[in-house]
Amino acid sequence: MIPNPSYKRTLDDFEAGQVVEHNTRKTVTESDNNLFCLLTMNHHPVHLDHAYAAEQQHGKILVVGTYVLSLVAGFSVPDISGMAIANLEYEAVVHNGPVFVGDTLRAETEVLDVRTSRSKPDRGVLYVETRAFNQKDERILTFRRKVLLPKRLQEGE
């Protein structure tokens, strides 16, 4: 495990196999879920209507999956992509389990690959997998992404 240097990691600070546990945790509130539904025009009743949700598979309000993805990606920013030139790709998003109002989420990110750019050697691509868990340590989300990061400047550059 490596410490949190708050938004200052360059490509050189990563190696395949590293696992970073993100310090940020968040308890999802009903307001969080409602606001995200309003902002994104996702008005499905399973996310907003207690009576409707009570009659569905989980029996209660289900937090919007894209909110969970956004939240967990945000957890990783200080440790992984704070210095990003660009987020290049999100892939293999898997909702491993449901998230409900009142769940407290945490995440970890594993470095899968680190590659220096062939065309611009001052930067490279970091390929990572982020996994999120609820307060019961049940995995609720997994996704992979590629981030374009600068390399550390060497003396004289």
Residue pairs with C-beta under 8 A, 6 or more apart in sequence:
1 19
1 20
1 21
2 13
2 18
2 20
4 22
4 23
4 78
4 79
5 13
6 78
6 82
7 77
7 78
7 82
7 83
8 82
8 83
9 79
9 80
9 82
9 83
9 149
10 83
10 149
10 150
10 151
10 152
11 114
11 116
11 123
11 124
11 126
11 149
11 150
11 151
11 152
12 151
12 152
13 152
14 111
14 114
14 126
15 111
15 114
16 111
16 112
16 113
16 114
17 110
17 111
18 110
18 111
19 108
19 109
19 110
19 111
20 76
20 79
20 80
20 108
20 109
20 110
20 111
21 106
21 108
22 75
22 76
22 78
22 79
22 106
22 107
22 108
22 109
23 78
24 74
24 75
24 78
24 106
24 107
25 75
25 104
25 105
25 106
26 71
26 75
26 104
26 105
27 102
27 103
27 104
27 105
28 63
28 67
28 68
28 71
28 99
28 100
28 101
28 102
28 103
28 104
28 105
29 101
29 102
30 61
30 101
32 63
32 67
33 47
33 48
33 61
33 63
33 64
33 67
33 101
34 48
36 42
36 64
36 66
36 67
36 70
37 43
37 44
37 47
37 48
37 64
40 64
40 66
42 64
42 66
45 52
45 53
46 52
46 53
46 56
46 61
46 62
47 53
47 61
47 62
47 63
47 64
48 61
50 60
50 61
53 59
53 60
53 61
53 62
54 60
56 62
58 98
58 100
60 100
60 101
61 100
61 101
62 98
62 99
62 100
63 98
63 99
63 100
63 101
63 103
65 95
65 99
65 141
68 95
68 99
68 105
68 132
68 140
68 141
69 93
69 141
69 143
71 105
72 105
72 107
72 130
72 132
72 141
72 143
73 90
73 130
73 143
73 145
75 105
75 106
75 107
75 130
75 132
76 107
76 109
76 128
76 130
79 109
80 109
80 126
80 128
80 130
80 147
81 87
81 126
81 147
81 149
83 149
83 150
84 147
84 148
84 149
85 123
85 148
85 149
85 150
86 147
86 148
87 145
87 146
87 147
87 148
88 125
88 145
88 146
88 147
88 148
89 145
89 146
90 143
90 144
90 145
91 143
91 144
91 145
91 146
92 129
92 142
92 143
92 144
93 141
93 142
93 143
94 141
94 142
94 143
95 140
95 141
96 138
96 139
96 140
96 141
96 142
97 134
97 138
97 139
97 140
98 140
99 105
99 134
99 140
99 141
103 134
103 135
103 140
104 134
104 135
105 132
105 133
105 134
105 140
106 132
106 133
107 130
107 131
107 132
107 133
108 130
108 131
109 128
109 129
109 130
109 131
110 128
110 129
110 130
110 131
111 126
111 127
111 128
112 127
112 128
112 129
112 144
113 125
113 126
113 127
114 124
114 125
114 126
114 127
115 124
115 125
115 127
116 123
116 124
116 151
117 123
117 124
117 125
117 148
121 151
122 150
122 151
122 153
122 157
123 148
123 149
123 150
123 151
124 148
124 149
124 151
125 146
125 147
125 148
125 149
126 146
126 147
126 148
126 149
127 144
127 145
127 146
128 144
128 145
128 147
129 142
129 143
129 144
130 141
130 142
130 143
130 144
130 145
131 139
131 141
131 142
132 139
132 140
132 141
132 142
133 139
133 140
134 140
